[in-house]
Amino acid sequence: MDFSLTDDQRLIRDTVRQFMDAEVRPNIRARDREETFASAELRKLGDLGCCGMLIPESQGGAGADTISYVLMLEEVARVDAAMSVALSVTNSLATFAIAQYGTESQRHKYLSRLARGEILGAFCLTEPQAGSDAAAIATSATGHRNTYRLNGTKSWVTNGGEAGLYIVFAKTETPASARGVTAFLVEPSFPGFRVARYEDKMGLRTSRSAEITFSDCEVPEGSRLGEEGQGLKIALELLDGGRVGIAAQAVGIAQGALEASAAYAKQRRAFGKTIGDFQSIQWMLADMQTEIEGARALVQNAAWLRDESMRDKSRNKSRDQGARRIGPLASRAKLYAGEMVNRVVYKAGQIHGSLGYSRESDVERMYRDARVITIYEGTSEVQRVIIARDLLK
Ligand SMILES: Cc1cc2nc3c(=O)[nH]c(=O)nc-3n(C[C@H](O)[C@H](O)[C@H](O)COP(=O)(O)OP(=O)(O)OC[C@H]3O[C@@H](n4cnc5c(N)ncnc54)[C@H](O)[C@@H]3O)c2cc1C
């Protein structure tokens, strides 16, 4: 067993770290306050290959492995969690979706633009009345000559209003069955597409979370992703991969909070010493670092397994032949990392004293940003359901 990174993986990690420290860190507090979406910064990361990491070079992507991908997301989240969720959605839930399930013409039309970061992708599954219970979505898609008409409302769409392509899940059968869910590639210029409003969130203030309505939105038949009725399977498979990215985001935020806390502990003085001389502070830092390393190991293990399961899939290896499944391990990584980062940012705030409660500190923003990780791309409770179901089967 070799835990060391390859030269390529190290290069990707160091390049992204350098970019984030030099070009994003100096403005992050101001951008958070002004809620400015990081369009220019994301374009630059697109130029570095960070928007299409999981797709082959032959399709315009970086052709990187999933370990490189999670290293990239961790480095981005270490400085700016909102940028990391934009990248996670565009890579795992949009670009990869087209590479995996798209037709030749859909790949040709969208992949290289997505991979270069010219357009961002978005994933529209959640609705006001259906989050964890994805099969309960009500958005409908009715066939009409060579066009579908979509009607319904999608909520909490990350990159909503900024993206150039939306993967939209809608019911194509009249009976409300899970099998009736179908995926579509929708462009914001399609008639009937409308960004209705943006959520006013606790954290990730520079990320966009939009409510989008579809009113007789016309989608050509050629923009259906996969077959009719395949949508829920596509969504759940994409979320398995997506969760590894969100777990990496958690590790990145936690690492940023640890670094800020260790630096502050060496500088802040109380009772004639630096606070880092107090055992209470040392123990918090030691626990933070240990938990981060545990989560990172789970994330990188899940990333490695994702590549193995993709190889099994490309060899058409079946479950009976030992094909590996990423789902439960992705859930364990996301569950642990999501809960870990909330413990870490709590301690980071404690170490910073009142400064940790001030918008003058980075750890205050990290505290708000981390909260969502136990909620999106499947709550902690849903991850436990997936893990326990696998354990007891
Ligand atoms: C910032 C942000 C960005 C998001 N981005 C996107 C996006 O890009 N695309 C998208 O489609 N969605 C997105 N979401 C939506 C997100 O994925 C859902 O909010 C999430 O899946 C939870 O759904 P819900 O909010 O409806 O909660 P509910 O499903 O209503 O859950 C409420 C509570 O009940 C619990 N619960 C529900 N079912 C079970 C069960 N079976 N067993 C045990 N407990 C259960 C939950 O764990 C939770 O504690 C985003 C959300 C946020 C906050």
The ligand as an SDF file (V2000), in Angstrom:
LIG
                    3D

 53 58  0  0  0  0  0  0  0  0999 V2000
  -26.5250   25.6330   -0.3010 C   0  0  0  0  0  0  0  0  0  0  0  0
  -27.3010   24.5120   -0.9220 C   0  0  0  0  0  0  0  0  0  0  0  0
  -27.0260   24.1260   -2.2120 C   0  0  0  0  0  0  0  0  0  0  0  0
  -27.7540   23.1010   -2.8360 C   0  0  0  0  0  0  0  0  0  0  0  0
  -27.4920   22.7880   -4.1420 N   0  0  0  0  0  0  0  0  0  0  0  0
  -28.3320   21.9350   -4.7770 C   0  0  0  0  0  0  0  0  0  0  0  0
  -28.1920   21.7030   -6.2040 C   0  0  0  0  0  0  0  0  0  0  0  0
  -27.2970   22.2500   -6.8650 O   0  0  0  0  0  0  0  0  0  0  0  0
  -29.0780   20.8810   -6.8060 N   0  0  0  0  0  0  0  0  0  0  0  0
  -30.0770   20.2450   -6.1200 C   0  0  0  0  0  0  0  0  0  0  0  0
  -30.8450   19.5020   -6.7380 O   0  0  0  0  0  0  0  0  0  0  0  0
  -30.2240   20.4300   -4.7780 N   0  0  0  0  0  0  0  0  0  0  0  0
  -29.3880   21.2640   -4.1040 C   0  0  0  0  0  0  0  0  0  0  0  0
  -29.5490   21.4840   -2.7490 N   0  0  0  0  0  0  0  0  0  0  0  0
  -30.6280   20.8020   -2.0390 C   0  0  0  0  0  0  0  0  0  0  0  0
  -30.1550   19.7410   -1.0840 C   0  0  0  0  0  0  0  0  0  0  0  0
  -29.5320   18.6830   -1.7460 O   0  0  0  0  0  0  0  0  0  0  0  0
  -31.3490   19.3100   -0.2340 C   0  0  0  0  0  0  0  0  0  0  0  0
  -31.6750   20.4380    0.5670 O   0  0  0  0  0  0  0  0  0  0  0  0
  -31.0530   18.1100    0.6280 C   0  0  0  0  0  0  0  0  0  0  0  0
  -31.0330   16.9510   -0.1830 O   0  0  0  0  0  0  0  0  0  0  0  0
  -32.0670   17.9280    1.7520 C   0  0  0  0  0  0  0  0  0  0  0  0
  -33.3760   18.0400    1.2890 O   0  0  0  0  0  0  0  0  0  0  0  0
  -34.4350   18.9580    2.0800 P   0  0  0  0  0  0  0  0  0  0  0  0
  -33.7880   20.2640    2.3460 O   0  0  0  0  0  0  0  0  0  0  0  0
  -35.6900   18.9420    1.3230 O   0  0  0  0  0  0  0  0  0  0  0  0
  -34.6350   18.2490    3.4660 O   0  0  0  0  0  0  0  0  0  0  0  0
  -35.7340   17.0660    3.8090 P   0  0  0  0  0  0  0  0  0  0  0  0
  -35.6240   16.0190    2.8050 O   0  0  0  0  0  0  0  0  0  0  0  0
  -37.0490   17.7740    3.9470 O   0  0  0  0  0  0  0  0  0  0  0  0
  -35.2150   16.6110    5.1920 O   0  0  0  0  0  0  0  0  0  0  0  0
  -35.5440   17.2680    6.4260 C   0  0  0  0  0  0  0  0  0  0  0  0
  -34.9700   16.4140    7.5650 C   0  0  0  0  0  0  0  0  0  0  0  0
  -35.5450   15.0870    7.5370 O   0  0  0  0  0  0  0  0  0  0  0  0
  -34.5060   14.1230    7.4640 C   0  0  0  0  0  0  0  0  0  0  0  0
  -34.9270   12.9830    6.6440 N   0  0  0  0  0  0  0  0  0  0  0  0
  -35.5170   13.0090    5.4150 C   0  0  0  0  0  0  0  0  0  0  0  0
  -35.6800   11.7620    4.9610 N   0  0  0  0  0  0  0  0  0  0  0  0
  -35.1780   10.9190    5.8890 C   0  0  0  0  0  0  0  0  0  0  0  0
  -35.0400    9.4950    5.9960 C   0  0  0  0  0  0  0  0  0  0  0  0
  -35.4500    8.6760    5.0280 N   0  0  0  0  0  0  0  0  0  0  0  0
  -34.4640    8.9880    7.1160 N   0  0  0  0  0  0  0  0  0  0  0  0
  -34.0200    9.8090    8.0910 C   0  0  0  0  0  0  0  0  0  0  0  0
  -34.1180   11.1700    8.0540 N   0  0  0  0  0  0  0  0  0  0  0  0
  -34.6820   11.6960    6.9740 C   0  0  0  0  0  0  0  0  0  0  0  0
  -33.3400   14.8490    6.8320 C   0  0  0  0  0  0  0  0  0  0  0  0
  -32.1050   14.2100    7.1080 O   0  0  0  0  0  0  0  0  0  0  0  0
  -33.4390   16.2280    7.4530 C   0  0  0  0  0  0  0  0  0  0  0  0
  -32.8730   16.1900    8.7390 O   0  0  0  0  0  0  0  0  0  0  0  0
  -28.7900   22.4490   -2.1130 C   0  0  0  0  0  0  0  0  0  0  0  0
  -29.0400   22.8250   -0.7850 C   0  0  0  0  0  0  0  0  0  0  0  0
  -28.3340   23.8320   -0.1860 C   0  0  0  0  0  0  0  0  0  0  0  0
  -28.6580   24.2200    1.2200 C   0  0  0  0  0  0  0  0  0  0  0  0
  1  2  1  0
  2  3  1  0
  2 52  2  0
  3  4  2  0
  4  5  1  0
  4 50  1  0
  5  6  2  0
  6  7  1  0
  6 13  1  0
  7  8  2  0
  7  9  1  0
  9 10  1  0
 10 11  2  0
 10 12  1  0
 12 13  2  0
 13 14  1  0
 14 15  1  0
 14 50  1  0
 15 16  1  0
 16 17  1  0
 16 18  1  0
 18 19  1  0
 18 20  1  0
 20 21  1  0
 20 22  1  0
 22 23  1  0
 23 24  1  0
 24 25  2  0
 24 26  1  0
 24 27  1  0
 27 28  1  0
 28 29  2  0
 28 30  1  0
 28 31  1  0
 31 32  1  0
 32 33  1  0
 33 34  1  0
 33 48  1  0
 34 35  1  0
 35 36  1  0
 35 46  1  0
 36 37  1  0
 36 45  1  0
 37 38  2  0
 38 39  1  0
 39 40  1  0
 39 45  2  0
 40 41  1  0
 40 42  2  0
 42 43  1  0
 43 44  2  0
 44 45  1  0
 46 47  1  0
 46 48  1  0
 48 49  1  0
 50 51  2  0
 51 52  1  0
 52 53  1  0
M  END
$$$$
